[in-house]
Amino acid sequence: MLIAVGLGVGALWVRSLTLYIVHRKVLNTYRYLEHAAHYVIGALALTLLIGLFYEIPEMYVGLIGLLVIGAAIASSVKDKSDADVEKI
């Protein structure tokens, strides 16, 4: 029962975060964020497969996601600032 409640709360949080992102048009500002989400899902799938044979600490799996998302945000900000400089 506790796991079901935790999954429900997590799903609601992700849904509300997604709605916030859509309503605020965040993806227009961070244009590489959607691609990074797909890469993180692929990396998670890969680590799950590798985890069948080798022990992978959870910290490394989380860091992979943070690094990919962070790189996407940094690239989006850099790309936007480069586009703003070209307008001048």
mmCIF file as gemmi writes it, N, C-alpha and C atoms, coordinates in Angstrom:
data_model
loop_
_atom_site.group_PDB
_atom_site.id
_atom_site.type_symbol
_atom_site.label_atom_id
_atom_site.label_alt_id
_atom_site.label_comp_id
_atom_site.label_asym_id
_atom_site.label_entity_id
_atom_site.label_seq_id
_atom_site.pdbx_PDB_ins_code
_atom_site.Cartn_x
_atom_site.Cartn_y
_atom_site.Cartn_z
_atom_site.occupancy
_atom_site.B_iso_or_equiv
_atom_site.pdbx_formal_charge
_atom_site.auth_seq_id
_atom_site.auth_asym_id
_atom_site.pdbx_PDB_model_num
ATOM 1 N N . MET Axp A 1 ? 0.827 -1.192 0 1 0 ? 1 A 1
ATOM 2 C CA . MET Axp A 1 ? 0 0 0 1 0 ? 1 A 1
ATOM 3 C C . MET Axp A 1 ? 0.876 1.264 0 1 0 ? 1 A 1
ATOM 4 N N . LEU Axp A 2 ? 1.95 1.226 0.776 1 0 ? 2 A 1
ATOM 5 C CA . LEU Axp A 2 ? 2.839 2.385 0.864 1 0 ? 2 A 1
ATOM 6 C C . LEU Axp A 2 ? 3.5 2.671 -0.487 1 0 ? 2 A 1
ATOM 7 N N . ILE Axp A 3 ? 3.884 1.629 -1.191 1 0 ? 3 A 1
ATOM 8 C CA . ILE Axp A 3 ? 4.503 1.812 -2.509 1 0 ? 3 A 1
ATOM 9 C C . ILE Axp A 3 ? 3.495 2.414 -3.483 1 0 ? 3 A 1
ATOM 10 N N . ALA Axp A 4 ? 2.26 1.958 -3.451 1 0 ? 4 A 1
ATOM 11 C CA . ALA Axp A 4 ? 1.225 2.487 -4.342 1 0 ? 4 A 1
ATOM 12 C C . ALA Axp A 4 ? 0.972 3.962 -4.067 1 0 ? 4 A 1
ATOM 13 N N . VAL Axp A 5 ? 0.935 4.338 -2.794 1 0 ? 5 A 1
ATOM 14 C CA . VAL Axp A 5 ? 0.735 5.751 -2.443 1 0 ? 5 A 1
ATOM 15 C C . VAL Axp A 5 ? 1.93 6.585 -2.932 1 0 ? 5 A 1
ATOM 16 N N . GLY Axp A 6 ? 3.128 6.068 -2.742 1 0 ? 6 A 1
ATOM 17 C CA . GLY Axp A 6 ? 4.321 6.78 -3.195 1 0 ? 6 A 1
ATOM 18 C C . GLY Axp A 6 ? 4.338 6.961 -4.701 1 0 ? 6 A 1
ATOM 19 N N . LEU Axp A 7 ? 3.962 5.926 -5.437 1 0 ? 7 A 1
ATOM 20 C CA . LEU Axp A 7 ? 3.907 6.046 -6.897 1 0 ? 7 A 1
ATOM 21 C C . LEU Axp A 7 ? 2.831 7.038 -7.335 1 0 ? 7 A 1
ATOM 22 N N . GLY Axp A 8 ? 1.699 7.038 -6.638 1 0 ? 8 A 1
ATOM 23 C CA . GLY Axp A 8 ? 0.635 7.982 -6.967 1 0 ? 8 A 1
ATOM 24 C C . GLY Axp A 8 ? 1.051 9.416 -6.734 1 0 ? 8 A 1
ATOM 25 N N . VAL Axp A 9 ? 1.689 9.679 -5.609 1 0 ? 9 A 1
ATOM 26 C CA . VAL Axp A 9 ? 2.163 11.037 -5.31 1 0 ? 9 A 1
ATOM 27 C C . VAL Axp A 9 ? 3.224 11.455 -6.326 1 0 ? 9 A 1
ATOM 28 N N . GLY Axp A 10 ? 4.123 10.553 -6.657 1 0 ? 10 A 1
ATOM 29 C CA . GLY Axp A 10 ? 5.155 10.863 -7.65 1 0 ? 10 A 1
ATOM 30 C C . GLY Axp A 10 ? 4.559 11.163 -9.012 1 0 ? 10 A 1
ATOM 31 N N . ALA Axp A 11 ? 3.556 10.389 -9.413 1 0 ? 11 A 1
ATOM 32 C CA . ALA Axp A 11 ? 2.9 10.612 -10.71 1 0 ? 11 A 1
ATOM 33 C C . ALA Axp A 11 ? 2.191 11.96 -10.732 1 0 ? 11 A 1
ATOM 34 N N . LEU Axp A 12 ? 1.535 12.316 -9.635 1 0 ? 12 A 1
ATOM 35 C CA . LEU Axp A 12 ? 0.868 13.618 -9.572 1 0 ? 12 A 1
ATOM 36 C C . LEU Axp A 12 ? 1.869 14.766 -9.63 1 0 ? 12 A 1
ATOM 37 N N . TRP Axp A 13 ? 3 14.604 -8.964 1 0 ? 13 A 1
ATOM 38 C CA . TRP Axp A 13 ? 4.024 15.645 -8.976 1 0 ? 13 A 1
ATOM 39 C C . TRP Axp A 13 ? 4.582 15.829 -10.387 1 0 ? 13 A 1
ATOM 40 N N . VAL Axp A 14 ? 4.884 14.717 -11.072 1 0 ? 14 A 1
ATOM 41 C CA . VAL Axp A 14 ? 5.407 14.806 -12.433 1 0 ? 14 A 1
ATOM 42 C C . VAL Axp A 14 ? 4.373 15.428 -13.362 1 0 ? 14 A 1
ATOM 43 N N . ARG Axp A 15 ? 3.097 15.079 -13.186 1 0 ? 15 A 1
ATOM 44 C CA . ARG Axp A 15 ? 2.036 15.649 -14.015 1 0 ? 15 A 1
ATOM 45 C C . ARG Axp A 15 ? 1.931 17.156 -13.797 1 0 ? 15 A 1
ATOM 46 N N . SER Axp A 16 ? 1.955 17.584 -12.552 1 0 ? 16 A 1
ATOM 47 C CA . SER Axp A 16 ? 1.842 19.021 -12.288 1 0 ? 16 A 1
ATOM 48 C C . SER Axp A 16 ? 3.071 19.771 -12.799 1 0 ? 16 A 1
ATOM 49 N N . LEU Axp A 17 ? 4.244 19.171 -12.692 1 0 ? 17 A 1
ATOM 50 C CA . LEU Axp A 17 ? 5.449 19.791 -13.234 1 0 ? 17 A 1
ATOM 51 C C . LEU Axp A 17 ? 5.355 19.903 -14.755 1 0 ? 17 A 1
ATOM 52 N N . THR Axp A 18 ? 4.853 18.864 -15.406 1 0 ? 18 A 1
ATOM 53 C CA . THR Axp A 18 ? 4.696 18.884 -16.854 1 0 ? 18 A 1
ATOM 54 C C . THR Axp A 18 ? 3.701 19.966 -17.283 1 0 ? 18 A 1
ATOM 55 N N . LEU Axp A 19 ? 2.589 20.069 -16.583 1 0 ? 19 A 1
ATOM 56 C CA . LEU Axp A 19 ? 1.611 21.118 -16.901 1 0 ? 19 A 1
ATOM 57 C C . LEU Axp A 19 ? 2.2 22.506 -16.704 1 0 ? 19 A 1
ATOM 58 N N . TYR Axp A 20 ? 2.985 22.687 -15.655 1 0 ? 20 A 1
ATOM 59 C CA . TYR Axp A 20 ? 3.648 23.968 -15.41 1 0 ? 20 A 1
ATOM 60 C C . TYR Axp A 20 ? 4.574 24.318 -16.574 1 0 ? 20 A 1
ATOM 61 N N . ILE Axp A 21 ? 5.349 23.324 -17.017 1 0 ? 21 A 1
ATOM 62 C CA . ILE Axp A 21 ? 6.287 23.549 -18.121 1 0 ? 21 A 1
ATOM 63 C C . ILE Axp A 21 ? 5.542 23.911 -19.4 1 0 ? 21 A 1
ATOM 64 N N . VAL Axp A 22 ? 4.43 23.231 -19.659 1 0 ? 22 A 1
ATOM 65 C CA . VAL Axp A 22 ? 3.664 23.496 -20.873 1 0 ? 22 A 1
ATOM 66 C C . VAL Axp A 22 ? 3.003 24.874 -20.814 1 0 ? 22 A 1
ATOM 67 N N . HIS Axp A 23 ? 2.386 25.215 -19.694 1 0 ? 23 A 1
ATOM 68 C CA . HIS Axp A 23 ? 1.686 26.507 -19.581 1 0 ? 23 A 1
ATOM 69 C C . HIS Axp A 23 ? 2.656 27.688 -19.598 1 0 ? 23 A 1
ATOM 70 N N . ARG Axp A 24 ? 3.832 27.532 -19.034 1 0 ? 24 A 1
ATOM 71 C CA . ARG Axp A 24 ? 4.816 28.623 -19.002 1 0 ? 24 A 1
ATOM 72 C C . ARG Axp A 24 ? 5.668 28.677 -20.268 1 0 ? 24 A 1
ATOM 73 N N . LYS Axp A 25 ? 5.457 27.72 -21.183 1 0 ? 25 A 1
ATOM 74 C CA . LYS Axp A 25 ? 6.211 27.64 -22.451 1 0 ? 25 A 1
ATOM 75 C C . LYS Axp A 25 ? 7.715 27.579 -22.199 1 0 ? 25 A 1
ATOM 76 N N . VAL Axp A 26 ? 8.086 26.763 -21.226 1 0 ? 26 A 1
ATOM 77 C CA . VAL Axp A 26 ? 9.495 26.609 -20.864 1 0 ? 26 A 1
ATOM 78 C C . VAL Axp A 26 ? 10.276 25.943 -21.988 1 0 ? 26 A 1
ATOM 79 N N . LEU Axp A 27 ? 9.614 25.044 -22.735 1 0 ? 27 A 1
ATOM 80 C CA . LEU Axp A 27 ? 10.323 24.348 -23.807 1 0 ? 27 A 1
ATOM 81 C C . LEU Axp A 27 ? 10.73 25.276 -24.935 1 0 ? 27 A 1
ATOM 82 N N . ASN Axp A 28 ? 10.076 26.441 -25.048 1 0 ? 28 A 1
ATOM 83 C CA . ASN Axp A 28 ? 10.527 27.427 -26.027 1 0 ? 28 A 1
ATOM 84 C C . ASN Axp A 28 ? 11.847 28.049 -25.596 1 0 ? 28 A 1
ATOM 85 N N . THR Axp A 29 ? 12.041 28.197 -24.292 1 0 ? 29 A 1
ATOM 86 C CA . THR Axp A 29 ? 13.273 28.772 -23.769 1 0 ? 29 A 1
ATOM 87 C C . THR Axp A 29 ? 14.398 27.743 -23.756 1 0 ? 29 A 1
ATOM 88 N N . TYR Axp A 30 ? 14.072 26.538 -23.311 1 0 ? 30 A 1
ATOM 89 C CA . TYR Axp A 30 ? 15.066 25.458 -23.222 1 0 ? 30 A 1
ATOM 90 C C . TYR Axp A 30 ? 14.768 24.444 -24.319 1 0 ? 30 A 1
ATOM 91 N N . ARG Axp A 31 ? 15.225 24.747 -25.517 1 0 ? 31 A 1
ATOM 92 C CA . ARG Axp A 31 ? 14.842 23.963 -26.684 1 0 ? 31 A 1
ATOM 93 C C . ARG Axp A 31 ? 15.435 22.56 -26.703 1 0 ? 31 A 1
ATOM 94 N N . TYR Axp A 32 ? 16.511 22.3 -25.974 1 0 ? 32 A 1
ATOM 95 C CA . TYR Axp A 32 ? 17.13 20.969 -25.974 1 0 ? 32 A 1
ATOM 96 C C . TYR Axp A 32 ? 16.654 20.1 -24.819 1 0 ? 32 A 1
ATOM 97 N N . LEU Axp A 33 ? 15.76 20.612 -23.993 1 0 ? 33 A 1
ATOM 98 C CA . LEU Axp A 33 ? 15.321 19.885 -22.802 1 0 ? 33 A 1
ATOM 99 C C . LEU Axp A 33 ? 14.53 18.626 -23.159 1 0 ? 33 A 1
ATOM 100 N N . GLU Axp A 34 ? 13.688 18.701 -24.164 1 0 ? 34 A 1
ATOM 101 C CA . GLU Axp A 34 ? 12.896 17.535 -24.552 1 0 ? 34 A 1
ATOM 102 C C . GLU Axp A 34 ? 13.798 16.414 -25.064 1 0 ? 34 A 1
ATOM 103 N N . HIS Axp A 35 ? 14.795 16.755 -25.845 1 0 ? 35 A 1
ATOM 104 C CA . HIS Axp A 35 ? 15.723 15.751 -26.347 1 0 ? 35 A 1
ATOM 105 C C . HIS Axp A 35 ? 16.495 15.108 -25.2 1 0 ? 35 A 1
ATOM 106 N N . ALA Axp A 36 ? 16.888 15.93 -24.249 1 0 ? 36 A 1
ATOM 107 C CA . ALA Axp A 36 ? 17.639 15.412 -23.104 1 0 ? 36 A 1
ATOM 108 C C . ALA Axp A 36 ? 16.8 14.422 -22.306 1 0 ? 36 A 1
ATOM 109 N N . ALA Axp A 37 ? 15.506 14.684 -22.191 1 0 ? 37 A 1
ATOM 110 C CA . ALA Axp A 37 ? 14.633 13.76 -21.478 1 0 ? 37 A 1
ATOM 111 C C . ALA Axp A 37 ? 14.632 12.395 -22.15 1 0 ? 37 A 1
ATOM 112 N N . HIS Axp A 38 ? 14.626 12.384 -23.47 1 0 ? 38 A 1
ATOM 113 C CA . HIS Axp A 38 ? 14.68 11.109 -24.193 1 0 ? 38 A 1
ATOM 114 C C . HIS Axp A 38 ? 16.02 10.406 -23.973 1 0 ? 38 A 1
ATOM 115 N N . TYR Axp A 39 ? 17.092 11.166 -23.977 1 0 ? 39 A 1
ATOM 116 C CA . TYR Axp A 39 ? 18.41 10.574 -23.731 1 0 ? 39 A 1
ATOM 117 C C . TYR Axp A 39 ? 18.506 9.994 -22.322 1 0 ? 39 A 1
ATOM 118 N N . VAL Axp A 40 ? 17.924 10.678 -21.357 1 0 ? 40 A 1
ATOM 119 C CA . VAL Axp A 40 ? 17.954 10.193 -19.973 1 0 ? 40 A 1
ATOM 120 C C . VAL Axp A 40 ? 17.16 8.896 -19.851 1 0 ? 40 A 1
ATOM 121 N N . ILE Axp A 41 ? 16.019 8.817 -20.527 1 0 ? 41 A 1
ATOM 122 C CA . ILE Axp A 41 ? 15.235 7.58 -20.498 1 0 ? 41 A 1
ATOM 123 C C . ILE Axp A 41 ? 16.033 6.441 -21.122 1 0 ? 41 A 1
ATOM 124 N N . GLY Axp A 42 ? 16.727 6.711 -22.215 1 0 ? 42 A 1
ATOM 125 C CA . GLY Axp A 42 ? 17.583 5.689 -22.832 1 0 ? 42 A 1
ATOM 126 C C . GLY Axp A 42 ? 18.721 5.276 -21.923 1 0 ? 42 A 1
ATOM 127 N N . ALA Axp A 43 ? 19.338 6.245 -21.249 1 0 ? 43 A 1
ATOM 128 C CA . ALA Axp A 43 ? 20.419 5.934 -20.316 1 0 ? 43 A 1
ATOM 129 C C . ALA Axp A 43 ? 19.906 5.112 -19.135 1 0 ? 43 A 1
ATOM 130 N N . LEU Axp A 44 ? 18.707 5.439 -18.658 1 0 ? 44 A 1
ATOM 131 C CA . LEU Axp A 44 ? 18.112 4.675 -17.571 1 0 ? 44 A 1
ATOM 132 C C . LEU Axp A 44 ? 17.847 3.242 -18.002 1 0 ? 44 A 1
ATOM 133 N N . ALA Axp A 45 ? 17.328 3.062 -19.213 1 0 ? 45 A 1
ATOM 134 C CA . ALA Axp A 45 ? 17.097 1.711 -19.721 1 0 ? 45 A 1
ATOM 135 C C . ALA Axp A 45 ? 18.403 0.937 -19.828 1 0 ? 45 A 1
ATOM 136 N N . LEU Axp A 46 ? 19.443 1.602 -20.3 1 0 ? 46 A 1
ATOM 137 C CA . LEU Axp A 46 ? 20.744 0.949 -20.426 1 0 ? 46 A 1
ATOM 138 C C . LEU Axp A 46 ? 21.307 0.558 -19.062 1 0 ? 46 A 1
ATOM 139 N N . THR Axp A 47 ? 21.187 1.449 -18.085 1 0 ? 47 A 1
ATOM 140 C CA . THR Axp A 47 ? 21.704 1.118 -16.756 1 0 ? 47 A 1
ATOM 141 C C . THR Axp A 47 ? 20.892 0.002 -16.107 1 0 ? 47 A 1
ATOM 142 N N . LEU Axp A 48 ? 19.595 -0.065 -16.413 1 0 ? 48 A 1
ATOM 143 C CA . LEU Axp A 48 ? 18.789 -1.172 -15.898 1 0 ? 48 A 1
ATOM 144 C C . LEU Axp A 48 ? 19.236 -2.497 -16.501 1 0 ? 48 A 1
ATOM 145 N N . LEU Axp A 49 ? 19.55 -2.483 -17.791 1 0 ? 49 A 1
ATOM 146 C CA . LEU Axp A 49 ? 20.049 -3.714 -18.423 1 0 ? 49 A 1
ATOM 147 C C . LEU Axp A 49 ? 21.413 -4.115 -17.874 1 0 ? 49 A 1
ATOM 148 N N . ILE Axp A 50 ? 22.301 -3.152 -17.736 1 0 ? 50 A 1
ATOM 149 C CA . ILE Axp A 50 ? 23.626 -3.447 -17.174 1 0 ? 50 A 1
ATOM 150 C C . ILE Axp A 50 ? 23.493 -3.899 -15.733 1 0 ? 50 A 1
ATOM 151 N N . GLY Axp A 51 ? 22.515 -3.343 -15.02 1 0 ? 51 A 1
ATOM 152 C CA . GLY Axp A 51 ? 22.289 -3.703 -13.629 1 0 ? 51 A 1
ATOM 153 C C . GLY Axp A 51 ? 21.89 -5.154 -13.425 1 0 ? 51 A 1
ATOM 154 N N . LEU Axp A 52 ? 21.442 -5.81 -14.48 1 0 ? 52 A 1
ATOM 155 C CA . LEU Axp A 52 ? 21.156 -7.24 -14.374 1 0 ? 52 A 1
ATOM 156 C C . LEU Axp A 52 ? 22.424 -8.054 -14.136 1 0 ? 52 A 1
ATOM 157 N N . PHE Axp A 53 ? 23.55 -7.555 -14.607 1 0 ? 53 A 1
ATOM 158 C CA . PHE Axp A 53 ? 24.801 -8.291 -14.524 1 0 ? 53 A 1
ATOM 159 C C . PHE Axp A 53 ? 25.808 -7.687 -13.553 1 0 ? 53 A 1
ATOM 160 N N . TYR Axp A 54 ? 25.754 -6.388 -13.365 1 0 ? 54 A 1
ATOM 161 C CA . TYR Axp A 54 ? 26.699 -5.69 -12.498 1 0 ? 54 A 1
ATOM 162 C C . TYR Axp A 54 ? 25.94 -4.772 -11.546 1 0 ? 54 A 1
ATOM 163 N N . GLU Axp A 55 ? 26.499 -4.556 -10.385 1 0 ? 55 A 1
ATOM 164 C CA . GLU Axp A 55 ? 25.909 -3.638 -9.401 1 0 ? 55 A 1
ATOM 165 C C . GLU Axp A 55 ? 26.278 -2.205 -9.78 1 0 ? 55 A 1
ATOM 166 N N . ILE Axp A 56 ? 25.278 -1.375 -10.021 1 0 ? 56 A 1
ATOM 167 C CA . ILE Axp A 56 ? 25.5 0.035 -10.342 1 0 ? 56 A 1
ATOM 168 C C . ILE Axp A 56 ? 24.907 0.859 -9.204 1 0 ? 56 A 1
ATOM 169 N N . PRO Axp A 57 ? 25.738 1.638 -8.519 1 0 ? 57 A 1
ATOM 170 C CA . PRO Axp A 57 ? 25.198 2.472 -7.434 1 0 ? 57 A 1
ATOM 171 C C . PRO Axp A 57 ? 24.162 3.473 -7.952 1 0 ? 57 A 1
ATOM 172 N N . GLU Axp A 58 ? 23.126 3.683 -7.169 1 0 ? 58 A 1
ATOM 173 C CA . GLU Axp A 58 ? 22.049 4.596 -7.562 1 0 ? 58 A 1
ATOM 174 C C . GLU Axp A 58 ? 22.55 6.014 -7.775 1 0 ? 58 A 1
ATOM 175 N N . MET Axp A 59 ? 23.585 6.381 -7.045 1 0 ? 59 A 1
ATOM 176 C CA . MET Axp A 59 ? 24.129 7.728 -7.18 1 0 ? 59 A 1
ATOM 177 C C . MET Axp A 59 ? 24.621 7.969 -8.612 1 0 ? 59 A 1
ATOM 178 N N . TYR Axp A 60 ? 25.233 6.979 -9.218 1 0 ? 60 A 1
ATOM 179 C CA . TYR Axp A 60 ? 25.73 7.142 -10.584 1 0 ? 60 A 1
ATOM 180 C C . TYR Axp A 60 ? 24.591 7.279 -11.584 1 0 ? 60 A 1
ATOM 181 N N . VAL Axp A 61 ? 23.535 6.514 -11.377 1 0 ? 61 A 1
ATOM 182 C CA . VAL Axp A 61 ? 22.382 6.609 -12.276 1 0 ? 61 A 1
ATOM 183 C C . VAL Axp A 61 ? 21.762 8.002 -12.184 1 0 ? 61 A 1
ATOM 184 N N . GLY Axp A 62 ? 21.617 8.517 -10.971 1 0 ? 62 A 1
ATOM 185 C CA . GLY Axp A 62 ? 21.084 9.868 -10.789 1 0 ? 62 A 1
ATOM 186 C C . GLY Axp A 62 ? 21.995 10.927 -11.377 1 0 ? 62 A 1
ATOM 187 N N . LEU Axp A 63 ? 23.305 10.754 -11.216 1 0 ? 63 A 1
ATOM 188 C CA . LEU Axp A 63 ? 24.246 11.728 -11.772 1 0 ? 63 A 1
ATOM 189 C C . LEU Axp A 63 ? 24.208 11.768 -13.29 1 0 ? 63 A 1
ATOM 190 N N . ILE Axp A 64 ? 24.011 10.607 -13.907 1 0 ? 64 A 1
ATOM 191 C CA . ILE Axp A 64 ? 23.906 10.581 -15.369 1 0 ? 64 A 1
ATOM 192 C C . ILE Axp A 64 ? 22.734 11.455 -15.815 1 0 ? 64 A 1
ATOM 193 N N . GLY Axp A 65 ? 21.595 11.288 -15.158 1 0 ? 65 A 1
ATOM 194 C CA . GLY Axp A 65 ? 20.428 12.093 -15.499 1 0 ? 65 A 1
ATOM 195 C C . GLY Axp A 65 ? 20.659 13.576 -15.278 1 0 ? 65 A 1
ATOM 196 N N . LEU Axp A 66 ? 21.244 13.908 -14.131 1 0 ? 66 A 1
ATOM 197 C CA . LEU Axp A 66 ? 21.508 15.322 -13.835 1 0 ? 66 A 1
ATOM 198 C C . LEU Axp A 66 ? 22.481 15.945 -14.827 1 0 ? 66 A 1
ATOM 199 N N . LEU Axp A 67 ? 23.51 15.198 -15.203 1 0 ? 67 A 1
ATOM 200 C CA . LEU Axp A 67 ? 24.494 15.729 -16.147 1 0 ? 67 A 1
ATOM 201 C C . LEU Axp A 67 ? 23.882 15.969 -17.525 1 0 ? 67 A 1
ATOM 202 N N . VAL Axp A 68 ? 23.064 15.025 -17.986 1 0 ? 68 A 1
ATOM 203 C CA . VAL Axp A 68 ? 22.451 15.183 -19.311 1 0 ? 68 A 1
ATOM 204 C C . VAL Axp A 68 ? 21.471 16.356 -19.31 1 0 ? 68 A 1
ATOM 205 N N . ILE Axp A 69 ? 20.628 16.444 -18.29 1 0 ? 69 A 1
ATOM 206 C CA . ILE Axp A 69 ? 19.668 17.546 -18.205 1 0 ? 69 A 1
ATOM 207 C C . ILE Axp A 69 ? 20.406 18.881 -18.035 1 0 ? 69 A 1
ATOM 208 N N . GLY Axp A 70 ? 21.437 18.899 -17.2 1 0 ? 70 A 1
ATOM 209 C CA . GLY Axp A 70 ? 22.226 20.117 -17.016 1 0 ? 70 A 1
ATOM 210 C C . GLY Axp A 70 ? 22.901 20.563 -18.296 1 0 ? 70 A 1
ATOM 211 N N . ALA Axp A 71 ? 23.437 19.607 -19.062 1 0 ? 71 A 1
ATOM 212 C CA . ALA Axp A 71 ? 24.072 19.95 -20.337 1 0 ? 71 A 1
ATOM 213 C C . ALA Axp A 71 ? 23.049 20.495 -21.324 1 0 ? 71 A 1
ATOM 214 N N . ALA Axp A 72 ? 21.839 19.948 -21.307 1 0 ? 72 A 1
ATOM 215 C CA . ALA Axp A 72 ? 20.794 20.438 -22.203 1 0 ? 72 A 1
ATOM 216 C C . ALA Axp A 72 ? 20.386 21.864 -21.847 1 0 ? 72 A 1
ATOM 217 N N . ILE Axp A 73 ? 20.255 22.136 -20.575 1 0 ? 73 A 1
ATOM 218 C CA . ILE Axp A 73 ? 19.893 23.493 -20.147 1 0 ? 73 A 1
ATOM 219 C C . ILE Axp A 73 ? 21.007 24.473 -20.49 1 0 ? 73 A 1
ATOM 220 N N . ALA Axp A 74 ? 22.251 24.082 -20.228 1 0 ? 74 A 1
ATOM 221 C CA . ALA Axp A 74 ? 23.377 24.958 -20.549 1 0 ? 74 A 1
ATOM 222 C C . ALA Axp A 74 ? 23.471 25.211 -22.051 1 0 ? 74 A 1
ATOM 223 N N . SER Axp A 75 ? 23.26 24.184 -22.855 1 0 ? 75 A 1
ATOM 224 C CA . SER Axp A 75 ? 23.294 24.354 -24.308 1 0 ? 75 A 1
ATOM 225 C C . SER Axp A 75 ? 22.16 25.25 -24.789 1 0 ? 75 A 1
ATOM 226 N N . SER Axp A 76 ? 20.989 25.105 -24.18 1 0 ? 76 A 1
ATOM 227 C CA . SER Axp A 76 ? 19.849 25.943 -24.561 1 0 ? 76 A 1
ATOM 228 C C . SER Axp A 76 ? 20.112 27.404 -24.24 1 0 ? 76 A 1
ATOM 229 N N . VAL Axp A 77 ? 20.667 27.662 -23.063 1 0 ? 77 A 1
ATOM 230 C CA . VAL Axp A 77 ? 20.967 29.037 -22.66 1 0 ? 77 A 1
ATOM 231 C C . VAL Axp A 77 ? 22.033 29.635 -23.577 1 0 ? 77 A 1
ATOM 232 N N . LYS Axp A 78 ? 23.073 28.849 -23.881 1 0 ? 78 A 1
ATOM 233 C CA . LYS Axp A 78 ? 24.14 29.327 -24.763 1 0 ? 78 A 1
ATOM 234 C C . LYS Axp A 78 ? 23.604 29.596 -26.162 1 0 ? 78 A 1
ATOM 235 N N . ASP Axp A 79 ? 22.776 28.69 -26.666 1 0 ? 79 A 1
ATOM 236 C CA . ASP Axp A 79 ? 22.204 28.863 -27.995 1 0 ? 79 A 1
ATOM 237 C C . ASP Axp A 79 ? 21.325 30.105 -28.06 1 0 ? 79 A 1
ATOM 238 N N . LYS Axp A 80 ? 20.557 30.343 -27.009 1 0 ? 80 A 1
ATOM 239 C CA . LYS Axp A 80 ? 19.683 31.525 -26.966 1 0 ? 80 A 1
ATOM 240 C C . LYS Axp A 80 ? 20.512 32.807 -26.886 1 0 ? 80 A 1
ATOM 241 N N . SER Axp A 81 ? 21.584 32.787 -26.092 1 0 ? 81 A 1
ATOM 242 C CA . SER Axp A 81 ? 22.416 33.994 -25.993 1 0 ? 81 A 1
ATOM 243 C C . SER Axp A 81 ? 23.163 34.253 -27.293 1 0 ? 81 A 1
ATOM 244 N N . ASP Axp A 82 ? 23.578 33.187 -27.99 1 0 ? 82 A 1
ATOM 245 C CA . ASP Axp A 82 ? 24.227 33.363 -29.29 1 0 ? 82 A 1
ATOM 246 C C . ASP Axp A 82 ? 23.247 33.946 -30.305 1 0 ? 82 A 1
ATOM 247 N N . ALA Axp A 83 ? 22.003 33.511 -30.25 1 0 ? 83 A 1
ATOM 248 C CA . ALA Axp A 83 ? 20.986 34.035 -31.174 1 0 ? 83 A 1
ATOM 249 C C . ALA Axp A 83 ? 20.689 35.497 -30.861 1 0 ? 83 A 1
ATOM 250 N N . ASP Axp A 84 ? 20.699 35.874 -29.588 1 0 ? 84 A 1
ATOM 251 C CA . ASP Axp A 84 ? 20.466 37.258 -29.214 1 0 ? 84 A 1
ATOM 252 C C . ASP Axp A 84 ? 21.612 38.157 -29.674 1 0 ? 84 A 1
ATOM 253 N N . VAL Axp A 85 ? 22.842 37.658 -29.634 1 0 ? 85 A 1
ATOM 254 C CA . VAL Axp A 85 ? 24.007 38.428 -30.077 1 0 ? 85 A 1
ATOM 255 C C . VAL Axp A 85 ? 23.942 38.635 -31.579 1 0 ? 85 A 1
ATOM 256 N N . GLU Axp A 86 ? 23.491 37.612 -32.322 1 0 ? 86 A 1
ATOM 257 C CA . GLU Axp A 86 ? 23.4 37.736 -33.778 1 0 ? 86 A 1
ATOM 258 C C . GLU Axp A 86 ? 22.366 38.762 -34.204 1 0 ? 86 A 1
ATOM 259 N N . LYS Axp A 87 ? 21.337 38.998 -33.384 1 0 ? 87 A 1
ATOM 260 C CA . LYS Axp A 87 ? 20.303 39.983 -33.714 1 0 ? 87 A 1
ATOM 261 C C . LYS Axp A 87 ? 20.836 41.401 -33.678 1 0 ? 87 A 1
ATOM 262 N N . ILE Axp A 88 ? 21.876 41.598 -32.863 1 0 ? 88 A 1
ATOM 263 C CA . ILE Axp A 88 ? 22.419 42.955 -32.669 1 0 ? 88 A 1
ATOM 264 C C . ILE Axp A 88 ? 23.251 43.39 -33.825 1 0 ? 88 A 1
